[in-house]
Amino acid sequence: RYLTKEQVKELCGVCDATLWHWNRKGYLKAVKVGNKVRYRASDIQRILGERDGK
């Protein structure tokens, strides 16, 4: 399952710049689906789990 950038920003509470930095660092890789950018739901769950663990 894939999420849009807007869904990811809302779930993680971040802005466009943060998503861009995460993609550059390899922390959260964007996936191209056709001409759209999407994020794997499993990657979002991993990030949210890491945040809860801190």
NORWO-V368457 format. One record per pair of residues at least 12 apart in sequence whose C-alpha atoms are under 7 Angstrom apart, sorted by the first residue. I is the first residue (numbers start at 1). GAP is how many residues later the second one is. If there is no record, write none. Layout:
I:GAP  I:GAP
//
This chain:
1:39  1:40  2:36  2:37  2:38  2:39  3:35  3:36  3:37  3:38  4:33  4:34  4:35  5:33  28:15
//
